[in-house]
Amino acid sequence: MDISGLDLNLLKAFEALYIERHVTRAGMRIGLSQSAMSGALTRLRDLFSDELFIRSPAAMQPTRRAQELALPIGRALNMLRDGLGMETQEPAQFDATLTLALTDYAAFVLLPGLMARLGVQAPRLGIHVRGMFGREEALNLLDQGEADLAIGFPVEASARLVSHPLLQEGFSCVARRGHPAFDQGADLAAFIRAPHLLVSPEGDRSGLVDRMLAERGLARHVALSLPQFLVAPFVIDETDLIATLSTRVAERFAREGGGLAIFEPPLPLPQWTLSMMWHRRTDNHEALRWLRAQLVALAGTL
C-alpha cells in the first residue's frame, strides 16, 4: 500500500469505529457528523479493499481484516500522541458511558467505592453494568466490543487481551450466631452434618467445598443452591444453613446482619484472584485508562 497520500484522520476514524462499533457514536468521539463519519468509513473500505465493519442488529462487527489492523493502527496513533505531547482530558471532562461486565462478586465489592470516586472526580462519566459469569463470556463480550472492561476470574493474557490482577480473595463461613457446627471451633464432622447453602452462578449443584471434601472421601448435604448470593444472609439468618462465601462478602454480611457470624472454614480452601480484563484496542482510551487506575487504587484499599 502506498501511504504517501494517507490521511491520518482516517486512522482516527478507524480507531473510533473499532471502539464504538457505531457510526454516530464514533463520529461524536472524534468530532465528526454522522454523514462525515459514513464518508470516512467508505474511504477506509476503499483504502483497505475490505468492508472492515459489517452491520448487525446489535452493533457493527469488525471483519477479520479490521481485527488485524486494530493493533498496529492503535499503536501508530498512540506513538503520535506521545511524541507530540498531546494534552489529556481532566477526569471531570469525561462525558461518556462505559460498559463494565462484572460478576456478582465484583459488583458487590467494587461498585460502591467506584461510584463514590466517580461522583467526586468524574461526575459526567456513566457506568453501564452487564452481568457476567465465566471466562468465556468475558472473552466474547470484550472481543465483540459489548464491554469495555470485564472484572472476574482472570483470562490468560494474549495478543489481543490484557489481564491485570486486582485483589486476592479467600473463603469464610457464614452461619447464624450460636450455630452448633461452630460451638467447638473448626469441627469438620459437625460442618459436614449441617445443611449447606451453595452459591453457584453457573447453576452447579456442587462447588469448591464439595471438591475439597471429595478429596478426603467426604461429602456434605447442599439443601439450597442459588445463582447469586444477595438472598443468602436472609436465608441463613432464619435457618441452620451454612454458606461458604468469599471472605469480603461474608464479612459484609456478618457486619450488616446482627444475627450472623463469620467463621473459619474447617478445611483449607485456596485463595483466588479477581482480575480486570480489557481488549488491547482500548489500551489508550483515555477515560478507560483512568478508570482502570481508579479500580487498582480502590482494590488496594479493600
SULBEL-V82178 format. One record per residue. RES is the residue in one letter. PHI is phi in degrees with one decimal (none if undefined). D_LAST is the distance of its C-alpha to the last C-alpha in Angstrom with 1 decimal. Layout:
BEGIN
res->RES phi->PHI d_last->D_LAST
res->RES phi->PHI d_last->D_LAST
END
This chain:
BEGIN
res->M phi->none d_last->51.4
res->D phi->-84.2 d_last->53.0
res->I phi->-101.2 d_last->50.2
res->S phi->-60.4 d_last->52.5
res->G phi->-106.6 d_last->52.4
res->L phi->-69.2 d_last->48.8
res->D phi->-88.9 d_last->47.2
res->L phi->-62.3 d_last->43.6
res->N phi->-62.9 d_last->42.8
res->L phi->-67.1 d_last->43.3
res->L phi->-67.9 d_last->40.5
res->K phi->-63.0 d_last->38.2
res->A phi->-65.0 d_last->39.5
res->F phi->-61.4 d_last->38.8
res->E phi->-60.2 d_last->35.2
res->A phi->-64.3 d_last->34.7
res->L phi->-65.3 d_last->36.4
res->Y phi->-68.4 d_last->34.3
res->I phi->-77.4 d_last->31.0
res->E phi->-84.8 d_last->32.2
res->R phi->58.3 d_last->34.7
res->H phi->-158.2 d_last->36.7
res->V phi->-62.7 d_last->39.6
res->T phi->-64.6 d_last->39.0
res->R phi->-65.4 d_last->35.3
res->A phi->-63.9 d_last->36.0
res->G phi->-62.6 d_last->38.7
res->M phi->-61.8 d_last->36.6
res->R phi->-61.5 d_last->34.0
res->I phi->-115.2 d_last->36.8
res->G phi->78.6 d_last->39.1
res->L phi->-115.7 d_last->41.8
res->S phi->-71.2 d_last->43.6
res->Q phi->-60.9 d_last->43.6
res->S phi->-66.9 d_last->47.2
res->A phi->-66.0 d_last->46.4
res->M phi->-68.0 d_last->43.4
res->S phi->-62.9 d_last->45.7
res->G phi->-63.9 d_last->48.2
res->A phi->-63.9 d_last->45.7
res->L phi->-64.5 d_last->44.8
res->T phi->-60.8 d_last->48.6
res->R phi->-67.0 d_last->49.0
res->L phi->-63.1 d_last->46.1
res->R phi->-62.8 d_last->47.7
res->D phi->-67.1 d_last->51.0
res->L phi->-62.5 d_last->49.5
res->F phi->-102.4 d_last->47.8
res->S phi->52.2 d_last->50.3
res->D phi->-154.8 d_last->47.6
res->E phi->-66.5 d_last->46.3
res->L phi->65.5 d_last->42.8
res->F phi->-133.3 d_last->41.2
res->I phi->-108.5 d_last->42.6
res->R phi->-68.3 d_last->42.3
res->S phi->-140.1 d_last->40.7
res->P phi->-57.5 d_last->40.0
res->A phi->-90.2 d_last->36.2
res->A phi->-168.3 d_last->36.2
res->M phi->-78.8 d_last->38.2
res->Q phi->-97.3 d_last->37.6
res->P phi->-71.2 d_last->38.1
res->T phi->-76.7 d_last->40.9
res->R phi->-59.9 d_last->40.8
res->R phi->-65.1 d_last->42.2
res->A phi->-62.6 d_last->39.6
res->Q phi->-64.4 d_last->36.8
res->E phi->-69.3 d_last->38.7
res->L phi->-81.3 d_last->39.0
res->A phi->-57.9 d_last->35.5
res->L phi->-68.8 d_last->34.0
res->P phi->-64.4 d_last->37.0
res->I phi->-67.1 d_last->37.4
res->G phi->-60.1 d_last->33.7
res->R phi->-64.9 d_last->34.0
res->A phi->-61.8 d_last->37.3
res->L phi->-65.4 d_last->36.0
res->N phi->-67.9 d_last->32.9
res->M phi->-62.7 d_last->35.3
res->L phi->-63.9 d_last->37.4
res->R phi->-60.9 d_last->34.6
res->D phi->-66.7 d_last->33.4
res->G phi->-66.2 d_last->37.0
res->L phi->-89.7 d_last->38.0
res->G phi->60.5 d_last->35.0
res->M phi->-65.5 d_last->34.5
res->E phi->-67.8 d_last->32.5
res->T phi->-107.0 d_last->29.1
res->Q phi->-74.4 d_last->28.1
res->E phi->-78.9 d_last->25.9
res->P phi->-53.6 d_last->22.9
res->A phi->-64.0 d_last->24.7
res->Q phi->-90.3 d_last->27.6
res->F phi->-60.3 d_last->25.9
res->D phi->-133.7 d_last->27.8
res->A phi->-157.4 d_last->26.9
res->T phi->-118.5 d_last->25.2
res->L phi->-105.7 d_last->22.9
res->T phi->-101.6 d_last->22.6
res->L phi->-111.0 d_last->19.5
res->A phi->-94.0 d_last->20.0
res->L phi->-127.8 d_last->17.1
res->T phi->-72.3 d_last->17.0
res->D phi->-56.3 d_last->16.4
res->Y phi->-62.2 d_last->13.1
res->A phi->-60.4 d_last->11.9
res->A phi->-64.2 d_last->13.4
res->F phi->-63.2 d_last->12.0
res->V phi->-83.5 d_last->8.2
res->L phi->-99.7 d_last->8.7
res->L phi->-62.2 d_last->12.0
res->P phi->-57.0 d_last->11.5
res->G phi->-68.4 d_last->9.4
res->L phi->-64.8 d_last->11.6
res->M phi->-67.3 d_last->14.7
res->A phi->-64.0 d_last->14.2
res->R phi->-64.9 d_last->14.1
res->L phi->-63.9 d_last->17.1
res->G phi->-59.6 d_last->18.9
res->V phi->-89.7 d_last->19.1
res->Q phi->-98.5 d_last->19.5
res->A phi->-140.4 d_last->21.1
res->P phi->-65.6 d_last->22.6
res->R phi->-95.7 d_last->25.1
res->L phi->-89.1 d_last->22.8
res->G phi->-96.6 d_last->22.8
res->I phi->-122.0 d_last->20.6
res->H phi->-111.0 d_last->22.5
res->V phi->-103.6 d_last->20.6
res->R phi->-112.7 d_last->22.5
res->G phi->-68.2 d_last->21.8
res->M phi->-147.8 d_last->21.6
res->F phi->-110.2 d_last->22.1
res->G phi->-121.2 d_last->22.9
res->R phi->-61.4 d_last->23.3
res->E phi->-61.9 d_last->26.9
res->E phi->-66.2 d_last->26.0
res->A phi->-60.1 d_last->23.4
res->L phi->-59.0 d_last->26.2
res->N phi->-64.5 d_last->28.7
res->L phi->-64.0 d_last->26.8
res->L phi->-72.1 d_last->26.0
res->D phi->-62.0 d_last->29.6
res->Q phi->-85.7 d_last->31.2
res->G phi->73.4 d_last->29.3
res->E phi->-87.3 d_last->28.1
res->A phi->-140.9 d_last->24.4
res->D phi->-85.0 d_last->23.1
res->L phi->-153.2 d_last->19.8
res->A phi->-122.2 d_last->18.8
res->I phi->-131.2 d_last->15.4
res->G phi->176.6 d_last->15.8
res->F phi->-65.6 d_last->17.4
res->P phi->-69.2 d_last->18.6
res->V phi->-103.1 d_last->22.2
res->E phi->-71.9 d_last->24.3
res->A phi->-63.4 d_last->24.7
res->S phi->-148.3 d_last->28.2
res->A phi->-63.5 d_last->30.6
res->R phi->-113.2 d_last->29.3
res->L phi->-123.7 d_last->25.6
res->V phi->-112.7 d_last->22.6
res->S phi->-127.5 d_last->19.6
res->H phi->-128.5 d_last->16.5
res->P phi->-67.8 d_last->13.6
res->L phi->-104.5 d_last->10.1
res->L phi->-159.6 d_last->8.3
res->Q phi->-99.1 d_last->10.1
res->E phi->-133.6 d_last->10.4
res->G phi->-118.0 d_last->13.0
res->F phi->-128.4 d_last->15.1
res->S phi->-140.5 d_last->16.0
res->C phi->-98.3 d_last->19.1
res->V phi->-119.7 d_last->19.4
res->A phi->-150.4 d_last->22.9
res->R phi->-66.5 d_last->24.9
res->R phi->-61.5 d_last->25.3
res->G phi->82.8 d_last->28.3
res->H phi->-60.3 d_last->28.3
res->P phi->-63.2 d_last->31.0
res->A phi->-64.1 d_last->29.2
res->F phi->-117.5 d_last->27.0
res->D phi->-60.9 d_last->29.6
res->Q phi->-106.7 d_last->30.4
res->G phi->87.1 d_last->26.9
res->A phi->-80.1 d_last->26.2
res->D phi->-99.5 d_last->29.5
res->L phi->-64.8 d_last->29.6
res->A phi->-63.1 d_last->33.0
res->A phi->-67.7 d_last->31.9
res->F phi->-60.3 d_last->28.8
res->I phi->-69.0 d_last->31.2
res->R phi->-68.7 d_last->33.6
res->A phi->-73.8 d_last->31.2
res->P phi->-73.8 d_last->30.8
res->H phi->-122.4 d_last->27.5
res->L phi->-107.7 d_last->25.6
res->L phi->-112.5 d_last->24.4
res->V phi->-101.3 d_last->22.1
res->S phi->-138.4 d_last->23.5
res->P phi->-57.2 d_last->23.1
res->E phi->-81.5 d_last->26.1
res->G phi->84.7 d_last->28.2
res->D phi->-70.4 d_last->28.8
res->R phi->-98.1 d_last->30.2
res->S phi->-145.8 d_last->28.5
res->G phi->-143.5 d_last->25.2
res->L phi->-59.1 d_last->23.6
res->V phi->-58.8 d_last->24.5
res->D phi->-64.2 d_last->28.1
res->R phi->-67.5 d_last->28.4
res->M phi->-67.7 d_last->27.3
res->L phi->-67.6 d_last->29.7
res->A phi->-60.5 d_last->32.4
res->E phi->-62.8 d_last->32.2
res->R phi->-101.6 d_last->33.3
res->G phi->74.2 d_last->36.0
res->L phi->-119.1 d_last->34.2
res->A phi->-150.0 d_last->33.2
res->R phi->-120.1 d_last->31.6
res->H phi->-103.2 d_last->32.6
res->V phi->-90.0 d_last->30.3
res->A phi->-81.7 d_last->31.7
res->L phi->-147.7 d_last->29.5
res->S phi->-118.3 d_last->27.7
res->L phi->-128.6 d_last->25.6
res->P phi->-80.7 d_last->24.6
res->Q phi->-148.2 d_last->21.3
res->F phi->-99.6 d_last->19.3
res->L phi->-66.7 d_last->19.4
res->V phi->-85.6 d_last->22.7
res->A phi->-53.9 d_last->21.8
res->P phi->-62.3 d_last->20.9
res->F phi->-71.6 d_last->24.2
res->V phi->-71.0 d_last->26.2
res->I phi->-62.4 d_last->24.8
res->D phi->-62.8 d_last->25.4
res->E phi->-113.0 d_last->29.1
res->T phi->-139.3 d_last->29.9
res->D phi->-97.5 d_last->29.7
res->L phi->-70.6 d_last->27.6
res->I phi->-113.6 d_last->24.7
res->A phi->-120.6 d_last->21.7
res->T phi->-103.8 d_last->19.7
res->L phi->-125.3 d_last->16.4
res->S phi->-56.5 d_last->13.1
res->T phi->-58.4 d_last->11.3
res->R phi->-65.0 d_last->8.4
res->V phi->-69.7 d_last->11.4
res->A phi->-59.7 d_last->13.6
res->E phi->-64.1 d_last->11.7
res->R phi->-66.4 d_last->11.7
res->F phi->-62.3 d_last->15.3
res->A phi->-67.0 d_last->16.3
res->R phi->-71.9 d_last->14.9
res->E phi->-85.4 d_last->16.8
res->G phi->-99.3 d_last->19.8
res->G phi->-63.0 d_last->21.9
res->G phi->-94.1 d_last->23.9
res->L phi->-108.5 d_last->21.3
res->A phi->-134.1 d_last->20.0
res->I phi->-110.9 d_last->17.7
res->F phi->-135.7 d_last->19.5
res->E phi->-72.1 d_last->19.3
res->P phi->-61.3 d_last->21.2
res->P phi->-82.3 d_last->24.7
res->L phi->-146.1 d_last->24.7
res->P phi->-70.1 d_last->22.6
res->L phi->-123.8 d_last->20.4
res->P phi->-72.2 d_last->19.0
res->Q phi->-79.0 d_last->15.5
res->W phi->-137.7 d_last->15.1
res->T phi->-110.5 d_last->13.6
res->L phi->-95.6 d_last->12.2
res->S phi->-127.0 d_last->14.1
res->M phi->-107.4 d_last->15.4
res->M phi->-133.3 d_last->19.2
res->W phi->-150.0 d_last->21.9
res->H phi->-80.6 d_last->25.6
res->R phi->-62.8 d_last->27.0
res->R phi->-65.4 d_last->29.2
res->T phi->-103.9 d_last->26.3
res->D phi->-49.7 d_last->25.1
res->N phi->-113.1 d_last->26.4
res->H phi->-65.3 d_last->26.1
res->E phi->-60.3 d_last->25.1
res->A phi->-65.7 d_last->22.9
res->L phi->-68.8 d_last->21.1
res->R phi->-61.4 d_last->20.7
res->W phi->-64.1 d_last->19.1
res->L phi->-63.0 d_last->16.8
res->R phi->-61.8 d_last->15.7
res->A phi->-64.4 d_last->14.9
res->Q phi->-64.7 d_last->12.8
res->L phi->-65.8 d_last->10.8
res->V phi->-62.8 d_last->10.4
res->A phi->-64.4 d_last->9.4
res->L phi->-63.5 d_last->6.9
res->A phi->-60.6 d_last->5.3
res->G phi->-67.7 d_last->5.7
res->T phi->-97.7 d_last->3.8
res->L phi->-92.1 d_last->0.0
END
